[in-house]
Amino acid sequence: MKRGLLTGGHNLYGHRIGILMIEGRFPRPPGAIGNASTFPFPVMHHVVKGASGSRTARDLGVLDPASSEFRKAIEPWLEGARYLEDQGCRAITTSCGFAALFQSHLREAVNIPVFASSLMLVPFIAATLRTGRKVGIITAEVASLTRRHLKGASIDPETIHVIGMEGCAEFAATAWEDRRTLDFAAAEAETVEVAKKLVADRKDIGAILLECSLFPPYAAAIQAETRLPVFDFTHLVTLVHSACARTAFSGLL
């Protein structure tokens, strides 16, 4: 930092990435995007009031994104994005992969880059794979992940296979029911079993993308079982942060 005249204008400093959070009181262990210690750099979280996991993934998904009803429903997200920009964030993401549905609305609400969903990594991952290999997506709920979500993340449906956490009691108790306790071992076991089923049923998967921001704590265990590259929300946030907080290279010439 240059030791000279400093210019203010915000309440807080040192952050580059703003994260719009769904509202929930369930535990978020390290690795989850709602745990600040997940990242080796500061981030700014902003909770979108009323935006529960169910409302964001299920209720918004049945509305027409071009309708006034949809626009009204996502206004708290847009207000949150504007707040984060005003607080000096250089880029914005969210804590829900289903926010791909309103990626375009968010980016038009602010003057800084928006990377609303982990699903936005899918085209990049697909481009790295050999012809015929596909990206396996583990999502919170298959029925709620529509073609409109895929379009919002610029995903070609022909490049993916999708599996959800339907029938996983520990996941449902926290993500959908907002229970304030989490059996970590049970949640990890559920997620790993879903990943194993995905790769067992689909032999052409070349990499895995974890759509939900609650899945990264289990990513290492998933990789240990599947032996595949496993991508998630933390990669998206780290990538964007590195682009917004560049430092000079050191070394010898």
C-alpha positions as CSV (number, residue, x, y, z in Angstrom):
1,M,0.0,0.0,0.0
2,K,1.3,3.4,-0.9
3,R,1.8,5.6,2.2
4,G,0.2,8.9,1.1
5,L,-3.2,10.6,1.0
6,L,-5.9,7.9,1.4
7,T,-9.4,8.4,0.0
8,G,-12.4,6.9,1.7
9,G,-16.1,6.6,0.9
10,H,-17.0,3.2,2.3
11,N,-17.6,1.9,5.8
12,L,-15.4,-1.2,5.5
13,Y,-12.1,-1.9,3.6
14,G,-9.8,-4.7,2.5
15,H,-12.4,-6.8,0.6
16,R,-12.8,-7.2,-3.1
17,I,-15.6,-9.8,-3.4
18,G,-19.2,-9.4,-2.2
19,I,-21.3,-12.4,-1.6
20,L,-25.1,-12.3,-1.6
21,M,-26.3,-14.9,0.9
22,I,-29.5,-16.8,1.1
23,E,-31.1,-16.5,4.6
24,G,-30.6,-19.5,6.8
25,R,-29.6,-20.3,10.4
26,F,-28.2,-23.8,9.6
27,P,-24.5,-24.5,10.2
28,R,-22.0,-23.6,7.5
29,P,-18.7,-25.4,8.1
30,P,-15.4,-24.3,6.5
31,G,-15.7,-24.8,2.8
32,A,-19.2,-23.4,2.7
33,I,-19.4,-20.0,1.0
34,G,-21.2,-18.6,4.1
35,N,-18.2,-19.4,6.3
36,A,-15.7,-16.5,6.1
37,S,-12.8,-18.7,7.0
38,T,-13.3,-20.7,3.8
39,F,-11.2,-18.1,2.0
40,P,-7.6,-16.9,2.6
41,F,-8.7,-13.4,1.9
42,P,-11.5,-11.1,3.2
43,V,-14.9,-11.2,1.7
44,M,-18.1,-9.2,2.4
45,H,-21.3,-11.2,3.0
46,H,-24.7,-9.6,2.7
47,V,-27.8,-11.7,3.7
48,V,-30.8,-11.2,1.4
49,K,-33.7,-11.1,3.7
50,G,-36.5,-13.5,2.9
51,A,-34.4,-15.4,0.4
52,S,-34.5,-18.9,1.9
53,G,-33.1,-21.8,0.1
54,S,-36.5,-23.1,-0.8
55,R,-37.7,-19.7,-2.1
56,T,-34.6,-19.1,-4.2
57,A,-34.4,-22.6,-5.7
58,R,-38.0,-23.6,-5.9
59,D,-40.3,-20.6,-5.8
60,L,-38.4,-18.4,-8.2
61,G,-37.8,-21.2,-10.6
62,V,-41.5,-21.4,-11.5
63,L,-41.8,-17.7,-12.3
64,D,-41.2,-16.2,-15.7
65,P,-37.9,-14.3,-15.5
66,A,-39.4,-11.7,-17.8
67,S,-42.4,-11.1,-15.6
68,S,-43.0,-8.2,-13.2
69,E,-43.7,-10.7,-10.5
70,F,-40.2,-12.2,-10.9
71,R,-38.6,-8.8,-11.0
72,K,-40.4,-7.9,-7.7
73,A,-39.3,-11.1,-6.1
74,I,-35.7,-10.6,-6.9
75,E,-35.5,-6.9,-6.0
76,P,-34.0,-7.7,-2.6
77,W,-31.1,-9.4,-4.4
78,L,-30.7,-6.4,-6.7
79,E,-30.7,-4.1,-3.7
80,G,-28.1,-6.3,-2.0
81,A,-25.9,-6.2,-5.1
82,R,-26.1,-2.4,-5.2
83,Y,-25.3,-2.2,-1.5
84,L,-22.2,-4.4,-2.0
85,E,-21.0,-2.2,-4.9
86,D,-21.5,0.9,-2.7
87,Q,-19.3,-0.7,0.0
88,G,-16.4,-1.0,-2.4
89,C,-16.7,-4.6,-3.7
90,R,-15.1,-5.1,-7.1
91,A,-17.2,-8.2,-8.0
92,I,-20.2,-10.0,-6.7
93,T,-21.2,-13.6,-6.4
94,T,-24.0,-15.4,-4.5
95,S,-24.4,-18.4,-2.2
96,C,-26.8,-20.3,-4.4
97,G,-26.2,-21.9,-7.8
98,F,-29.8,-21.4,-8.7
99,A,-29.1,-17.6,-8.9
100,A,-28.0,-18.4,-12.5
101,L,-31.7,-17.7,-13.2
102,F,-31.2,-14.0,-12.4
103,Q,-27.6,-13.5,-13.4
104,S,-28.6,-11.1,-16.2
105,H,-30.7,-9.1,-13.8
106,L,-27.9,-8.8,-11.2
107,R,-25.3,-7.7,-13.7
108,E,-27.5,-5.0,-15.1
109,A,-28.1,-3.7,-11.5
110,V,-24.5,-2.8,-10.9
111,N,-21.4,-1.5,-12.7
112,I,-19.1,-4.3,-11.5
113,P,-18.8,-7.9,-12.7
114,V,-21.3,-10.4,-11.4
115,F,-20.6,-14.2,-11.2
116,A,-23.9,-15.3,-9.7
117,S,-23.6,-19.1,-9.9
118,S,-21.1,-21.9,-9.6
119,L,-22.9,-23.2,-12.8
120,M,-21.0,-20.6,-14.7
121,L,-17.9,-22.8,-14.4
122,V,-19.6,-25.5,-16.5
123,P,-18.8,-24.2,-20.0
124,F,-15.2,-23.7,-18.9
125,I,-14.9,-27.2,-17.5
126,A,-16.7,-28.7,-20.6
127,A,-14.2,-27.0,-22.9
128,T,-11.3,-28.8,-21.2
129,L,-12.7,-32.3,-21.6
130,R,-12.1,-34.7,-24.5
131,T,-14.9,-35.0,-27.0
132,G,-17.7,-37.1,-25.7
133,R,-16.8,-36.5,-22.0
134,K,-19.3,-34.6,-19.9
135,V,-19.5,-32.6,-16.8
136,G,-21.4,-34.2,-13.9
137,I,-23.4,-31.7,-11.9
138,I,-24.5,-32.5,-8.3
139,T,-27.4,-30.2,-7.5
140,A,-29.6,-29.6,-4.5
141,E,-32.7,-30.7,-6.5
142,V,-32.9,-31.9,-10.1
143,A,-36.5,-30.8,-10.6
144,S,-35.7,-27.2,-9.6
145,L,-32.7,-27.0,-12.1
146,T,-34.5,-25.9,-15.3
147,R,-33.3,-25.1,-18.8
148,R,-33.7,-21.5,-17.9
149,H,-31.1,-21.9,-15.2
150,L,-28.8,-23.6,-17.7
151,K,-29.3,-20.8,-20.2
152,G,-28.5,-18.2,-17.5
153,A,-25.1,-19.9,-17.0
154,S,-24.6,-20.4,-20.8
155,I,-24.6,-24.2,-20.4
156,D,-25.2,-26.5,-23.3
157,P,-27.5,-29.3,-22.0
158,E,-25.7,-31.8,-24.2
159,T,-22.5,-31.3,-22.2
160,I,-23.8,-32.4,-18.8
161,H,-25.3,-35.1,-16.6
162,V,-27.2,-34.0,-13.5
163,I,-28.0,-35.7,-10.2
164,G,-29.7,-34.3,-7.1
165,M,-29.8,-34.7,-3.4
166,E,-33.4,-36.0,-3.3
167,G,-33.8,-38.5,-0.6
168,C,-30.9,-37.2,1.5
169,A,-32.3,-36.5,4.9
170,E,-29.4,-34.7,6.4
171,F,-29.1,-32.3,3.5
172,A,-32.9,-31.7,3.4
173,A,-33.0,-30.9,7.1
174,T,-30.5,-28.1,6.8
175,A,-30.8,-26.7,3.2
176,W,-34.6,-26.9,3.0
177,E,-35.8,-27.0,6.6
178,D,-33.2,-24.7,8.1
179,R,-32.4,-27.0,11.0
180,R,-29.8,-25.5,13.3
181,T,-27.7,-28.6,13.7
182,L,-25.7,-30.6,11.2
183,D,-24.3,-34.1,11.4
184,F,-21.2,-33.5,9.3
185,A,-20.3,-37.1,8.8
186,A,-23.9,-38.0,7.7
187,A,-24.0,-35.1,5.3
188,E,-20.6,-36.0,3.8
189,A,-21.7,-39.6,3.4
190,E,-24.9,-38.6,1.7
191,T,-23.1,-36.4,-0.8
192,V,-20.3,-38.9,-1.5
193,E,-22.9,-41.6,-2.2
194,V,-24.7,-39.3,-4.6
195,A,-21.4,-38.6,-6.4
196,K,-20.6,-42.3,-6.6
197,K,-24.0,-43.1,-8.1
198,L,-23.5,-40.3,-10.6
199,V,-20.2,-41.7,-12.0
200,A,-21.4,-45.3,-11.8
201,D,-24.5,-44.5,-13.9
202,R,-22.7,-42.2,-16.3
203,K,-19.4,-43.6,-17.5
204,D,-18.6,-40.6,-19.7
205,I,-18.2,-38.1,-16.9
206,G,-14.8,-36.3,-17.0
207,A,-15.2,-33.9,-14.1
208,I,-17.7,-32.9,-11.4
209,L,-19.2,-29.5,-10.6
210,L,-20.9,-29.0,-7.2
211,E,-23.8,-26.6,-7.8
212,C,-24.7,-26.0,-4.2
213,S,-22.5,-23.8,-2.0
214,L,-23.1,-26.2,0.9
215,F,-21.2,-29.1,-0.9
216,P,-17.6,-27.9,-1.0
217,P,-16.8,-29.1,2.6
218,Y,-17.3,-32.6,1.1
219,A,-15.3,-32.1,-2.1
220,A,-12.2,-33.8,-0.9
221,A,-14.1,-36.9,0.1
222,I,-16.0,-36.9,-3.3
223,Q,-12.7,-36.7,-5.2
224,A,-11.2,-39.5,-3.1
225,E,-14.0,-41.8,-4.1
226,T,-14.4,-40.7,-7.8
227,R,-10.8,-39.8,-8.7
228,L,-12.2,-37.0,-10.8
229,P,-11.6,-33.2,-10.8
230,V,-14.2,-31.6,-8.5
231,F,-15.1,-28.0,-9.0
232,D,-17.3,-25.8,-6.8
233,F,-18.2,-22.3,-5.7
234,T,-14.9,-21.8,-3.9
235,H,-13.1,-22.0,-7.2
236,L,-15.3,-19.3,-8.7
237,V,-14.8,-16.9,-5.7
238,T,-11.0,-17.5,-5.7
239,L,-10.7,-17.0,-9.5
240,V,-12.7,-13.7,-9.3
241,H,-10.8,-12.5,-6.3
242,S,-7.4,-13.1,-8.0
243,A,-8.6,-11.0,-10.9
244,C,-9.7,-8.2,-8.7
245,A,-6.7,-8.1,-6.3
246,R,-3.7,-8.4,-8.6
247,T,-0.3,-8.0,-7.0
248,A,3.1,-7.6,-8.7
249,F,5.0,-10.8,-9.4
250,S,8.2,-11.5,-7.5
251,G,11.2,-13.5,-8.7
252,L,14.4,-13.2,-10.6
253,L,15.2,-12.3,-14.1
